[in-house]
Amino acid sequence: MSTRDAVITGYIVILAAFLAYELVTLAHPKLPSLGDGIDTMVRSRAWRWALLIGWLWLGWHLFVRSTLH
Amino acid sequence: MLGRGAAIAAVVAGVGALSGFAWFVTGFRTFTWPARLTVFGTAVVVVWSAERIRRPEDGAPSGGGWSTGLGIWVLLIALLGAWELNSLFRGPRSVYPTLSSLADIALRRHPVRMVAFVGWLALGWDIARR
């Protein structure tokens, strides 16, 4: 396995852990889902705007900085 | 009230209009004013309209399980961030790809780019209405 493959496998494993834990929270309602975690964050106005600014940055990063051409 | 046929037609028209708009926005060249203005303009409209229909705030939950659960999310996000930063600072991208460089490969296809744009708008809508 090349280093590149190992790095990509790492991303896949971590993202699979996100998905697996989200499924665990669905089965155990006393545990917070990712959406519940976001709800907890946005109770603070500062965190809410930080999340929205992060989202805006993501849009710029994916759709303004990179291109089809 | 709309009839069933009219409701279906409205949904089809809405999906078609959104897809067409997303196709149009994601076709601009990098760092051009049309790209900047359409992406940021759409973001402003999404946040503004979602703010109008914000969900009422629930009471803050508590308990040991809840705090531990939040801690696991923080741990997973920190792990992803650390893995990303490791690639970012080690380079080159061909050996240590970042999530951005992997996304760039997928987003070279216009249909994928269009779907990703709609997904990005949905994410912003979901955050803004919370």
N, CA and C atoms of all chains as a GROMACS GRO file, in nm:
protein
  597
    1MET      N    1   0.085  -0.120   0.000
    1MET     CA    2   0.000   0.000   0.000
    1MET      C    3   0.088   0.125   0.000
    2SER      N    4   0.060   0.216  -0.094
    2SER     CA    5   0.139   0.339  -0.101
    2SER      C    6   0.098   0.434   0.012
    3THR      N    7   0.181   0.538   0.034
    3THR     CA    8   0.148   0.638   0.137
    3THR      C    9   0.015   0.706   0.104
    4ARG      N   10  -0.003   0.736  -0.027
    4ARG     CA   11  -0.129   0.801  -0.069
    4ARG      C   12  -0.250   0.713  -0.033
    5ASP      N   13  -0.238   0.585  -0.061
    5ASP     CA   14  -0.349   0.493  -0.030
    5ASP      C   15  -0.374   0.489   0.121
    6ALA      N   16  -0.266   0.493   0.198
    6ALA     CA   17  -0.281   0.489   0.345
    6ALA      C   18  -0.352   0.614   0.395
    7VAL      N   19  -0.317   0.729   0.337
    7VAL     CA   20  -0.381   0.855   0.379
    7VAL      C   21  -0.530   0.850   0.346
    8ILE      N   22  -0.562   0.806   0.224
    8ILE     CA   23  -0.704   0.799   0.183
    8ILE      C   24  -0.780   0.699   0.270
    9THR      N   25  -0.715   0.587   0.302
    9THR     CA   26  -0.779   0.488   0.389
    9THR      C   27  -0.809   0.549   0.526
   10GLY      N   28  -0.717   0.632   0.574
   10GLY     CA   29  -0.738   0.700   0.702
   10GLY      C   30  -0.864   0.786   0.699
   11TYR      N   31  -0.881   0.864   0.589
   11TYR     CA   32  -1.003   0.946   0.577
   11TYR      C   33  -1.127   0.857   0.578
   12ILE      N   34  -1.120   0.748   0.503
   12ILE     CA   35  -1.238   0.659   0.493
   12ILE      C   36  -1.272   0.600   0.630
   13VAL      N   37  -1.169   0.559   0.704
   13VAL     CA   38  -1.193   0.500   0.837
   13VAL      C   39  -1.256   0.603   0.931
   14ILE      N   40  -1.203   0.726   0.929
   14ILE     CA   41  -1.256   0.829   1.019
   14ILE      C   42  -1.400   0.863   0.981
   15LEU      N   43  -1.426   0.879   0.850
   15LEU     CA   44  -1.563   0.913   0.808
   15LEU      C   45  -1.659   0.796   0.835
   16ALA      N   46  -1.609   0.673   0.825
   16ALA     CA   47  -1.692   0.556   0.860
   16ALA      C   48  -1.724   0.558   1.010
   17ALA      N   49  -1.628   0.605   1.091
   17ALA     CA   50  -1.652   0.615   1.236
   17ALA      C   51  -1.761   0.720   1.264
   18PHE      N   52  -1.759   0.831   1.187
   18PHE     CA   53  -1.867   0.931   1.201
   18PHE      C   54  -2.002   0.865   1.176
   19LEU      N   55  -2.010   0.792   1.064
   19LEU     CA   56  -2.137   0.729   1.025
   19LEU      C   57  -2.179   0.626   1.128
   20ALA      N   58  -2.083   0.544   1.174
   20ALA     CA   59  -2.114   0.438   1.271
   20ALA      C   60  -2.166   0.500   1.401
   21TYR      N   61  -2.100   0.606   1.447
   21TYR     CA   62  -2.143   0.666   1.573
   21TYR      C   63  -2.280   0.734   1.558
   22GLU      N   64  -2.304   0.792   1.441
   22GLU     CA   65  -2.436   0.851   1.415
   22GLU      C   66  -2.543   0.742   1.425
   23LEU      N   67  -2.515   0.624   1.370
   23LEU     CA   68  -2.611   0.513   1.377
   23LEU      C   69  -2.630   0.467   1.522
   24VAL      N   70  -2.520   0.467   1.600
   24VAL     CA   71  -2.530   0.431   1.743
   24VAL      C   72  -2.623   0.528   1.815
   25THR      N   73  -2.611   0.657   1.783
   25THR     CA   74  -2.694   0.757   1.852
   25THR      C   75  -2.842   0.742   1.815
   26LEU      N   76  -2.868   0.692   1.692
   26LEU     CA   77  -3.008   0.669   1.653
   26LEU      C   78  -3.068   0.556   1.736
   27ALA      N   79  -2.985   0.456   1.766
   27ALA     CA   80  -3.033   0.342   1.845
   27ALA      C   81  -3.040   0.375   1.994
   28HIS      N   82  -2.965   0.476   2.038
   28HIS     CA   83  -2.962   0.514   2.180
   28HIS      C   84  -2.995   0.663   2.192
   29PRO      N   85  -3.123   0.695   2.205
   29PRO     CA   86  -3.164   0.837   2.205
   29PRO      C   87  -3.104   0.922   2.316
   30LYS      N   88  -3.046   0.857   2.420
   30LYS     CA   89  -2.984   0.938   2.527
   30LYS      C   90  -2.849   0.993   2.484
   31LEU      N   91  -2.797   0.941   2.372
   31LEU     CA   92  -2.671   0.994   2.317
   31LEU      C   93  -2.703   1.098   2.210
   32PRO      N   94  -2.624   1.206   2.204
   32PRO     CA   95  -2.653   1.311   2.105
   32PRO      C   96  -2.607   1.272   1.965
   33SER      N   97  -2.693   1.295   1.864
   33SER     CA   98  -2.652   1.277   1.725
   33SER      C   99  -2.567   1.398   1.685
   34LEU      N  100  -2.512   1.394   1.565
   34LEU     CA  101  -2.434   1.510   1.518
   34LEU      C  102  -2.523   1.634   1.511
   35GLY      N  103  -2.648   1.615   1.468
   35GLY     CA  104  -2.743   1.728   1.464
   35GLY      C  105  -2.769   1.784   1.602
   36ASP      N  106  -2.779   1.695   1.703
   36ASP     CA  107  -2.797   1.742   1.842
   36ASP      C  108  -2.675   1.823   1.887
   37GLY      N  109  -2.557   1.776   1.846
   37GLY     CA  110  -2.434   1.847   1.879
   37GLY      C  111  -2.434   1.987   1.819
   38ILE      N  112  -2.481   1.995   1.694
   38ILE     CA  113  -2.488   2.127   1.628
   38ILE      C  114  -2.592   2.214   1.698
   39ASP      N  115  -2.705   2.153   1.738
   39ASP     CA  116  -2.806   2.229   1.813
   39ASP      C  117  -2.747   2.287   1.941
   40THR      N  118  -2.664   2.207   2.008
   40THR     CA  119  -2.600   2.254   2.132
   40THR      C  120  -2.508   2.372   2.102
   41MET      N  121  -2.432   2.360   1.992
   41MET     CA  122  -2.340   2.468   1.955
   41MET      C  123  -2.413   2.598   1.925
   42VAL      N  124  -2.522   2.589   1.846
   42VAL     CA  125  -2.585   2.712   1.797
   42VAL      C  126  -2.670   2.782   1.904
   43ARG      N  127  -2.675   2.725   2.026
   43ARG     CA  128  -2.740   2.799   2.134
   43ARG      C  129  -2.660   2.926   2.164
   44SER      N  130  -2.530   2.919   2.134
   44SER     CA  131  -2.447   3.039   2.147
   44SER      C  132  -2.448   3.113   2.014
   45ARG      N  133  -2.481   3.241   2.018
   45ARG     CA  134  -2.489   3.321   1.894
   45ARG      C  135  -2.353   3.322   1.824
   46ALA      N  136  -2.244   3.330   1.902
   46ALA     CA  137  -2.110   3.336   1.842
   46ALA      C  138  -2.079   3.207   1.766
   47TRP      N  139  -2.112   3.092   1.828
   47TRP     CA  140  -2.087   2.964   1.761
   47TRP      C  141  -2.174   2.948   1.637
   48ARG      N  142  -2.296   2.998   1.646
   48ARG     CA  143  -2.387   2.988   1.530
   48ARG      C  144  -2.328   3.062   1.411
   49TRP      N  145  -2.281   3.183   1.436
   49TRP     CA  146  -2.223   3.261   1.326
   49TRP      C  147  -2.089   3.203   1.281
   50ALA      N  148  -2.014   3.145   1.374
   50ALA     CA  149  -1.888   3.078   1.336
   50ALA      C  150  -1.917   2.962   1.241
   51LEU      N  151  -2.023   2.886   1.272
   51LEU     CA  152  -2.061   2.774   1.184
   51LEU      C  153  -2.103   2.825   1.046
   52LEU      N  154  -2.183   2.932   1.045
   52LEU     CA  155  -2.228   2.987   0.916
   52LEU      C  156  -2.111   3.043   0.834
   53ILE      N  157  -2.016   3.105   0.903
   53ILE     CA  158  -1.898   3.157   0.831
   53ILE      C  159  -1.814   3.040   0.778
   54GLY      N  160  -1.804   2.933   0.857
   54GLY     CA  161  -1.734   2.813   0.810
   54GLY      C  162  -1.801   2.754   0.687
   55TRP      N  163  -1.934   2.755   0.690
   55TRP     CA  164  -2.011   2.703   0.574
   55TRP      C  165  -1.987   2.791   0.451
   56LEU      N  166  -1.985   2.922   0.472
   56LEU     CA  167  -1.960   3.015   0.361
   56LEU      C  168  -1.819   2.993   0.303
   57TRP      N  169  -1.723   2.975   0.393
   57TRP     CA  170  -1.585   2.947   0.348
   57TRP      C  171  -1.581   2.819   0.265
   58LEU      N  172  -1.654   2.716   0.309
   58LEU     CA  173  -1.657   2.589   0.235
   58LEU      C  174  -1.709   2.612   0.093
   59GLY      N  175  -1.814   2.692   0.080
   59GLY     CA  176  -1.869   2.721  -0.053
   59GLY      C  177  -1.769   2.794  -0.140
   60TRP      N  178  -1.699   2.890  -0.083
   60TRP     CA  179  -1.597   2.963  -0.159
   60TRP      C  180  -1.486   2.865  -0.202
   61HIS      N  181  -1.446   2.782  -0.107
   61HIS     CA  182  -1.336   2.688  -0.131
   61HIS      C  183  -1.369   2.589  -0.243
   62LEU      N  184  -1.493   2.540  -0.242
   62LEU     CA  185  -1.530   2.436  -0.339
   62LEU      C  186  -1.577   2.493  -0.472
   63PHE      N  187  -1.645   2.609  -0.470
   63PHE     CA  188  -1.713   2.654  -0.592
   63PHE      C  189  -1.659   2.784  -0.651
   64VAL      N  190  -1.572   2.854  -0.580
   64VAL     CA  191  -1.510   2.975  -0.637
   64VAL      C  192  -1.362   2.950  -0.662
   65ARG      N  193  -1.294   2.889  -0.565
   65ARG     CA  194  -1.151   2.865  -0.578
   65ARG      C  195  -1.118   2.756  -0.680
   66SER      N  196  -1.197   2.648  -0.679
   66SER     CA  197  -1.171   2.540  -0.775
   66SER      C  198  -1.264   2.557  -0.895
   67THR      N  199  -1.230   2.494  -1.003
   67THR     CA  200  -1.306   2.518  -1.125
   67THR      C  201  -1.318   2.394  -1.211
   68LEU      N  202  -1.413   2.399  -1.302
   68LEU     CA  203  -1.427   2.293  -1.402
   68LEU      C  204  -1.322   2.306  -1.510
   69HIS      N  205  -1.278   2.433  -1.533
   69HIS     CA  206  -1.200   2.461  -1.652
   69HIS      C  207  -1.050   2.457  -1.624
   70MET      N  208  -5.587   2.517  -0.140
   70MET     CA  209  -5.505   2.395  -0.140
   70MET      C  210  -5.479   2.349  -0.283
   71LEU      N  211  -5.356   2.305  -0.307
   71LEU     CA  212  -5.322   2.252  -0.439
   71LEU      C  213  -5.374   2.109  -0.451
   72GLY      N  214  -5.416   2.073  -0.573
   72GLY     CA  215  -5.451   1.934  -0.599
   72GLY      C  216  -5.322   1.851  -0.605
   73ARG      N  217  -5.338   1.718  -0.604
   73ARG     CA  218  -5.221   1.630  -0.604
   73ARG      C  219  -5.134   1.652  -0.728
   74GLY      N  220  -5.200   1.664  -0.844
   74GLY     CA  221  -5.126   1.685  -0.970
   74GLY      C  222  -5.050   1.816  -0.968
   75ALA      N  223  -5.116   1.921  -0.917
   75ALA     CA  224  -5.051   2.052  -0.913
   75ALA      C  225  -4.933   2.051  -0.816
   76ALA      N  226  -4.949   1.979  -0.704
   76ALA     CA  227  -4.840   1.972  -0.606
   76ALA      C  228  -4.719   1.901  -0.666
   77ILE      N  229  -4.744   1.790  -0.738
   77ILE     CA  230  -4.634   1.718  -0.801
   77ILE      C  231  -4.566   1.807  -0.906
   78ALA      N  232  -4.649   1.877  -0.984
   78ALA     CA  233  -4.593   1.967  -1.087
   78ALA      C  234  -4.507   2.076  -1.023
   79ALA      N  235  -4.554   2.127  -0.907
   79ALA     CA  236  -4.479   2.233  -0.838
   79ALA      C  237  -4.344   2.180  -0.789
   80VAL      N  238  -4.344   2.057  -0.735
   80VAL     CA  239  -4.219   1.998  -0.686
   80VAL      C  240  -4.123   1.975  -0.803
   81VAL      N  241  -4.176   1.919  -0.913
   81VAL     CA  242  -4.091   1.893  -1.031
   81VAL      C  243  -4.033   2.025  -1.084
   82ALA      N  244  -4.118   2.127  -1.090
   82ALA     CA  245  -4.071   2.257  -1.139
   82ALA      C  246  -3.964   2.314  -1.046
   83GLY      N  247  -3.985   2.300  -0.914
   83GLY     CA  248  -3.888   2.351  -0.816
   83GLY      C  249  -3.754   2.280  -0.827
   84VAL      N  250  -3.759   2.147  -0.835
   84VAL     CA  251  -3.635   2.069  -0.847
   84VAL      C  252  -3.564   2.105  -0.977
   85GLY      N  253  -3.642   2.119  -1.085
   85GLY     CA  254  -3.583   2.154  -1.215
   85GLY      C  255  -3.517   2.292  -1.210
   86ALA      N  256  -3.586   2.388  -1.148
   86ALA     CA  257  -3.532   2.524  -1.141
   86ALA      C  258  -3.405   2.527  -1.056
   87LEU      N  259  -3.407   2.456  -0.943
   87LEU     CA  260  -3.290   2.453  -0.855
   87LEU      C  261  -3.171   2.386  -0.926
   88SER      N  262  -3.199   2.275  -0.996
   88SER     CA  263  -3.093   2.204  -1.068
   88SER      C  264  -3.035   2.292  -1.178
   89GLY      N  265  -3.124   2.359  -1.251
   89GLY     CA  266  -3.078   2.446  -1.359
   89GLY      C  267  -2.991   2.560  -1.305
   90PHE      N  268  -3.037   2.619  -1.193
   90PHE     CA  269  -2.961   2.728  -1.133
   90PHE      C  270  -2.825   2.677  -1.084
   91ALA      N  271  -2.824   2.559  -1.020
   91ALA     CA  272  -2.699   2.503  -0.969
   91ALA      C  273  -2.603   2.471  -1.084
   92TRP      N  274  -2.657   2.421  -1.193
   92TRP     CA  275  -2.574   2.392  -1.312
   92TRP      C  276  -2.510   2.521  -1.364
   93PHE      N  277  -2.592   2.627  -1.368
   93PHE     CA  278  -2.545   2.758  -1.417
   93PHE      C  279  -2.434   2.812  -1.325
   94VAL      N  280  -2.457   2.811  -1.194
   94VAL     CA  281  -2.362   2.870  -1.099
   94VAL      C  282  -2.229   2.793  -1.098
   95THR      N  283  -2.237   2.662  -1.111
   95THR     CA  284  -2.115   2.581  -1.100
   95THR      C  285  -2.038   2.572  -1.232
   96GLY      N  286  -2.082   2.647  -1.332
   96GLY     CA  287  -2.013   2.645  -1.461
   96GLY      C  288  -1.915   2.760  -1.480
   97PHE      N  289  -1.910   2.853  -1.383
   97PHE     CA  290  -1.822   2.969  -1.400
   97PHE      C  291  -1.675   2.934  -1.376
   98ARG      N  292  -1.588   3.012  -1.435
   98ARG     CA  293  -1.443   2.992  -1.416
   98ARG      C  294  -1.402   3.036  -1.276
   99THR      N  295  -1.290   2.979  -1.230
   99THR     CA  296  -1.241   3.007  -1.095
   99THR      C  297  -1.205   3.155  -1.074
  100PHE      N  298  -1.233   3.204  -0.954
  100PHE     CA  299  -1.198   3.340  -0.911
  100PHE      C  300  -1.253   3.449  -1.002
  101THR      N  301  -1.364   3.423  -1.071
  101THR     CA  302  -1.426   3.529  -1.152
  101THR      C  303  -1.538   3.594  -1.070
  102TRP      N  304  -1.574   3.716  -1.106
  102TRP     CA  305  -1.681   3.784  -1.034
  102TRP      C  306  -1.815   3.711  -1.046
  103PRO      N  307  -1.849   3.656  -1.164
  103PRO     CA  308  -1.976   3.580  -1.168
  103PRO      C  309  -1.977   3.465  -1.068
  104ALA      N  310  -1.864   3.395  -1.053
  104ALA     CA  311  -1.858   3.284  -0.956
  104ALA      C  312  -1.875   3.338  -0.815
  105ARG      N  313  -1.800   3.443  -0.780
  105ARG     CA  314  -1.808   3.500  -0.644
  105ARG      C  315  -1.950   3.548  -0.614
  106LEU      N  316  -2.005   3.627  -0.708
  106LEU     CA  317  -2.135   3.690  -0.682
  106LEU      C  318  -2.249   3.588  -0.673
  107THR      N  319  -2.248   3.488  -0.760
  107THR     CA  320  -2.358   3.392  -0.755
  107THR      C  321  -2.348   3.302  -0.632
  108VAL      N  322  -2.225   3.260  -0.596
  108VAL     CA  323  -2.211   3.174  -0.477
  108VAL      C  324  -2.247   3.252  -0.350
  109PHE      N  325  -2.189   3.371  -0.333
  109PHE     CA  326  -2.216   3.448  -0.211
  109PHE      C  327  -2.359   3.501  -0.210
  110GLY      N  328  -2.409   3.542  -0.327
  110GLY     CA  329  -2.547   3.592  -0.335
  110GLY      C  330  -2.646   3.483  -0.296
  111THR      N  331  -2.624   3.362  -0.346
  111THR     CA  332  -2.713   3.250  -0.312
  111THR      C  333  -2.703   3.220  -0.162
  112ALA      N  334  -2.582   3.226  -0.108
  112ALA     CA  335  -2.563   3.199   0.036
  112ALA      C  336  -2.642   3.300   0.119
  113VAL      N  337  -2.637   3.426   0.081
  113VAL     CA  338  -2.709   3.530   0.157
  113VAL      C  339  -2.859   3.503   0.152
  114VAL      N  340  -2.911   3.468   0.034
  114VAL     CA  341  -3.054   3.440   0.021
  114VAL      C  342  -3.094   3.318   0.106
  115VAL      N  343  -3.010   3.215   0.105
  115VAL     CA  344  -3.040   3.093   0.182
  115VAL      C  345  -3.045   3.125   0.332
  116VAL      N  346  -2.942   3.196   0.381
  116VAL     CA  347  -2.938   3.226   0.525
  116VAL      C  348  -3.053   3.318   0.563
  117TRP      N  349  -3.078   3.419   0.482
  117TRP     CA  350  -3.186   3.515   0.510
  117TRP      C  351  -3.321   3.444   0.515
  118SER      N  352  -3.349   3.358   0.417
  118SER     CA  353  -3.480   3.292   0.413
  118SER      C  354  -3.493   3.188   0.524
  119ALA      N  355  -3.382   3.117   0.556
  119ALA     CA  356  -3.389   3.017   0.664
  119ALA      C  357  -3.410   3.085   0.799
  120GLU      N  358  -3.352   3.204   0.816
  120GLU     CA  359  -3.368   3.279   0.942
  120GLU      C  360  -3.516   3.310   0.968
  121ARG      N  361  -3.595   3.324   0.861
  121ARG     CA  362  -3.736   3.362   0.875
  121ARG      C  363  -3.819   3.248   0.933
  122ILE      N  364  -3.766   3.123   0.918
  122ILE     CA  365  -3.846   3.008   0.965
  122ILE      C  366  -3.766   2.927   1.067
  123ARG      N  367  -3.693   2.996   1.153
  123ARG     CA  368  -3.610   2.926   1.252
  123ARG      C  369  -3.695   2.840   1.343
  124ARG      N  370  -3.638   2.723   1.377
  124ARG     CA  371  -3.708   2.632   1.467
  124ARG      C  372  -3.704   2.688   1.609
  125PRO      N  373  -3.810   2.665   1.689
  125PRO     CA  374  -3.803   2.708   1.829
  125PRO      C  375  -3.694   2.629   1.902
  126GLU      N  376  -3.629   2.697   1.996
  126GLU     CA  377  -3.517   2.632   2.067
  126GLU      C  378  -3.570   2.530   2.167
  127ASP      N  379  -3.510   2.411   2.168
  127ASP     CA  380  -3.546   2.309   2.268
  127ASP      C  381  -3.474   2.342   2.399
  128GLY      N  382  -3.521   2.281   2.507
  128GLY     CA  383  -3.448   2.294   2.633
  128GLY      C  384  -3.315   2.222   2.623
  129ALA      N  385  -3.214   2.274   2.693
  129ALA     CA  386  -3.082   2.212   2.685
  129ALA      C  387  -3.083   2.077   2.754
  130PRO      N  388  -3.052   1.967   2.684
  130PRO     CA  389  -3.048   1.838   2.749
  130PRO      C  390  -2.924   1.826   2.837
  131SER      N  391  -2.926   1.731   2.928
  131SER     CA  392  -2.810   1.715   3.015
  131SER      C  393  -2.798   1.568   3.052
  132GLY      N  394  -2.702   1.537   3.139
  132GLY     CA  395  -2.683   1.399   3.182
  132GLY      C  396  -2.547   1.349   3.138
  133GLY      N  397  -2.501   1.246   3.208
  133GLY     CA  398  -2.367   1.193   3.181
  133GLY      C  399  -2.351   1.142   3.039
  134GLY      N  400  -2.455   1.068   2.992
  134GLY     CA  401  -2.449   1.012   2.856
  134GLY      C  402  -2.439   1.120   2.751
  135TRP      N  403  -2.511   1.228   2.775
  135TRP     CA  404  -2.512   1.338   2.678
  135TRP      C  405  -2.373   1.401   2.668
  136SER      N  406  -2.312   1.432   2.782
  136SER     CA  407  -2.180   1.496   2.781
  136SER      C  408  -2.075   1.403   2.719
  137THR      N  409  -2.081   1.276   2.755
  137THR     CA  410  -1.985   1.179   2.698
  137THR      C  411  -2.005   1.171   2.547
  138GLY      N  412  -2.132   1.168   2.505
  138GLY     CA  413  -2.163   1.160   2.361
  138GLY      C  414  -2.109   1.280   2.285
  139LEU      N  415  -2.128   1.399   2.344
  139LEU     CA  416  -2.073   1.519   2.279
  139LEU      C  417  -1.920   1.510   2.272
  140GLY      N  418  -1.860   1.456   2.378
  140GLY     CA  419  -1.714   1.439   2.381
  140GLY      C  420  -1.666   1.348   2.268
  141ILE      N  421  -1.743   1.244   2.240
  141ILE     CA  422  -1.704   1.153   2.130
  141ILE      C  423  -1.708   1.227   1.996
  142TRP      N  424  -1.810   1.312   1.976
  142TRP     CA  425  -1.816   1.392   1.852
  142TRP      C  426  -1.695   1.485   1.841
  143VAL      N  427  -1.662   1.549   1.952
  143VAL     CA  428  -1.546   1.640   1.951
  143VAL      C  429  -1.419   1.563   1.917
  144LEU      N  430  -1.408   1.443   1.974
  144LEU     CA  431  -1.290   1.358   1.948
  144LEU      C  432  -1.282   1.321   1.799
  145LEU      N  433  -1.395   1.280   1.741
  145LEU     CA  434  -1.396   1.241   1.600
  145LEU      C  435  -1.360   1.360   1.510
  146ILE      N  436  -1.416   1.477   1.542
  146ILE     CA  437  -1.388   1.596   1.460
  146ILE      C  438  -1.240   1.634   1.474
  147ALA      N  439  -1.186   1.624   1.596
  147ALA     CA  440  -1.044   1.655   1.618
  147ALA      C  441  -0.955   1.556   1.542
  148LEU      N  442  -0.997   1.430   1.539
  148LEU     CA  443  -0.920   1.327   1.467
  148LEU      C  444  -0.917   1.358   1.317
  149LEU      N  445  -1.032   1.394   1.262
  149LEU     CA  446  -1.039   1.428   1.120
  149LEU      C  447  -0.954   1.552   1.092
  150GLY      N  448  -0.963   1.652   1.181
  150GLY     CA  449  -0.884   1.773   1.165
  150GLY      C  450  -0.734   1.744   1.170
  151ALA      N  451  -0.694   1.658   1.262
  151ALA     CA  452  -0.551   1.624   1.275
  151ALA      C  453  -0.501   1.551   1.151
  152TRP      N  454  -0.583   1.460   1.099
  152TRP     CA  455  -0.545   1.384   0.979
  152TRP      C  456  -0.530   1.478   0.858
  153GLU      N  457  -0.624   1.572   0.849
  153GLU     CA  458  -0.621   1.671   0.740
  153GLU      C  459  -0.497   1.761   0.753
  154LEU      N  460  -0.470   1.808   0.875
  154LEU     CA  461  -0.354   1.898   0.895
  154LEU      C  462  -0.223   1.824   0.869
  155ASN      N  463  -0.219   1.698   0.904
  155ASN     CA  464  -0.100   1.618   0.877
  155ASN      C  465  -0.069   1.617   0.726
  156SER      N  466  -0.174   1.596   0.646
  156SER     CA  467  -0.154   1.597   0.500
  156SER      C  468  -0.121   1.737   0.450
  157LEU      N  469  -0.189   1.836   0.507
  157LEU     CA  470  -0.172   1.974   0.461
  157LEU      C  471  -0.027   2.020   0.476
  158PHE      N  472   0.034   1.985   0.589
  158PHE     CA  473   0.169   2.035   0.616
  158PHE      C  474   0.280   1.943   0.568
  159ARG      N  475   0.246   1.820   0.536
  159ARG     CA  476   0.351   1.728   0.490
  159ARG      C  477   0.374   1.741   0.340
  160GLY      N  478   0.264   1.747   0.261
  160GLY     CA  479   0.276   1.756   0.116
  160GLY      C  480   0.376   1.657   0.059
  161PRO      N  481   0.394   1.639  -0.070
  161PRO     CA  482   0.310   1.700  -0.174
  161PRO      C  483   0.171   1.636  -0.180
  162ARG      N  484   0.076   1.706  -0.243
  162ARG     CA  485  -0.063   1.659  -0.249
  162ARG      C  486  -0.076   1.523  -0.318
  163SER      N  487   0.014   1.495  -0.411
  163SER     CA  488   0.004   1.368  -0.484
  163SER      C  489   0.030   1.249  -0.390
  164VAL      N  490   0.106   1.275  -0.281
  164VAL     CA  491   0.136   1.168  -0.184
  164VAL      C  492   0.048   1.182  -0.060
  165TYR      N  493   0.027   1.306  -0.015
  165TYR     CA  494  -0.054   1.333   0.104
  165TYR      C  495  -0.176   1.416   0.064
  166PRO      N  496  -0.278   1.352   0.008
  166PRO     CA  497  -0.395   1.429  -0.035
  166PRO      C  498  -0.473   1.485   0.084
  167THR      N  499  -0.526   1.606   0.067
  167THR     CA  500  -0.617   1.663   0.167
  167THR      C  501  -0.760   1.635   0.121
  168LEU      N  502  -0.855   1.661   0.209
  168LEU     CA  503  -0.996   1.644   0.168
  168LEU      C  504  -1.027   1.736   0.051
  169SER      N  505  -0.967   1.858   0.052
  169SER     CA  506  -0.990   1.953  -0.057
  169SER      C  507  -0.940   1.899  -0.190
  170SER      N  508  -0.817   1.843  -0.188
  170SER     CA  509  -0.762   1.795  -0.315
  170SER      C  510  -0.840   1.673  -0.366
  171LEU      N  511  -0.892   1.592  -0.274
  171LEU     CA  512  -0.975   1.478  -0.317
  171LEU      C  513  -1.109   1.529  -0.371
  172ALA      N  514  -1.164   1.632  -0.305
  172ALA     CA  515  -1.291   1.689  -0.353
  172ALA      C  516  -1.272   1.753  -0.489
  173ASP      N  517  -1.158   1.819  -0.510
  173ASP     CA  518  -1.133   1.884  -0.640
  173ASP      C  519  -1.138   1.784  -0.755
  174ILE      N  520  -1.087   1.664  -0.730
  174ILE     CA  521  -1.088   1.561  -0.835
  174ILE      C  522  -1.233   1.525  -0.872
  175ALA      N  523  -1.315   1.506  -0.769
  175ALA     CA  524  -1.456   1.470  -0.794
  175ALA      C  525  -1.531   1.586  -0.859
  176LEU      N  526  -1.499   1.709  -0.815
  176LEU     CA  527  -1.577   1.826  -0.861
  176LEU      C  528  -1.537   1.872  -1.001
  177ARG      N  529  -1.446   1.803  -1.067
  177ARG     CA  530  -1.416   1.838  -1.206
  177ARG      C  531  -1.529   1.796  -1.300
  178ARG      N  532  -1.615   1.706  -1.250
  178ARG     CA  533  -1.730   1.664  -1.331
  178ARG      C  534  -1.848   1.757  -1.299
  179HIS      N  535  -1.903   1.815  -1.403
  179HIS     CA  536  -2.007   1.916  -1.380
  179HIS      C  537  -2.130   1.862  -1.306
  180PRO      N  538  -2.180   1.741  -1.339
  180PRO     CA  539  -2.297   1.690  -1.263
  180PRO      C  540  -2.266   1.672  -1.114
  181VAL      N  541  -2.144   1.625  -1.083
  181VAL     CA  542  -2.106   1.607  -0.941
  181VAL      C  543  -2.099   1.743  -0.873
  182ARG      N  544  -2.044   1.839  -0.945
  182ARG     CA  545  -2.031   1.976  -0.892
  182ARG      C  546  -2.169   2.036  -0.863
  183MET      N  547  -2.262   2.012  -0.954
  183MET     CA  548  -2.398   2.064  -0.938
  183MET      C  549  -2.464   2.003  -0.813
  184VAL      N  550  -2.452   1.872  -0.798
  184VAL     CA  551  -2.513   1.804  -0.682
  184VAL      C  552  -2.447   1.852  -0.553
  185ALA      N  553  -2.314   1.870  -0.556
  185ALA     CA  554  -2.242   1.918  -0.437
  185ALA      C  555  -2.288   2.058  -0.400
  186PHE      N  556  -2.315   2.142  -0.499
  186PHE     CA  557  -2.361   2.278  -0.473
  186PHE      C  558  -2.498   2.276  -0.403
  187VAL      N  559  -2.588   2.190  -0.454
  187VAL     CA  560  -2.720   2.178  -0.391
  187VAL      C  561  -2.704   2.127  -0.247
  188GLY      N  562  -2.614   2.031  -0.227
  188GLY     CA  563  -2.589   1.979  -0.092
  188GLY      C  564  -2.534   2.086   0.000
  189TRP      N  565  -2.446   2.170  -0.054
  189TRP     CA  566  -2.390   2.280   0.026
  189TRP      C  567  -2.500   2.378   0.067
  190LEU      N  568  -2.591   2.409  -0.027
  190LEU     CA  569  -2.702   2.499   0.006
  190LEU      C  570  -2.791   2.437   0.114
  191ALA      N  571  -2.817   2.307   0.102
  191ALA     CA  572  -2.903   2.239   0.200
  191ALA      C  573  -2.838   2.244   0.339
  192LEU      N  574  -2.705   2.226   0.344
  192LEU     CA  575  -2.633   2.230   0.472
  192LEU      C  576  -2.647   2.370   0.535
  193GLY      N  577  -2.627   2.474   0.455
  193GLY     CA  578  -2.639   2.610   0.506
  193GLY      C  579  -2.780   2.640   0.554
  194TRP      N  580  -2.878   2.593   0.480
  194TRP     CA  581  -3.019   2.611   0.518
  194TRP      C  582  -3.044   2.545   0.654
  195ASP      N  583  -2.992   2.423   0.670
  195ASP     CA  584  -3.014   2.348   0.793
  195ASP      C  585  -2.948   2.418   0.913
  196ILE      N  586  -2.828   2.470   0.893
  196ILE     CA  587  -2.760   2.540   1.004
  196ILE      C  588  -2.835   2.669   1.038
  197ALA      N  589  -2.874   2.744   0.935
  197ALA     CA  590  -2.934   2.875   0.957
  197ALA      C  591  -3.071   2.868   1.023
  198ARG      N  592  -3.144   2.757   1.002
  198ARG     CA  593  -3.279   2.751   1.061
  198ARG      C  594  -3.278   2.695   1.203
  199ARG      N  595  -3.160   2.653   1.251
  199ARG     CA  596  -3.151   2.600   1.387
  199ARG      C  597  -3.154   2.712   1.489
   0.00000   0.00000   0.00000
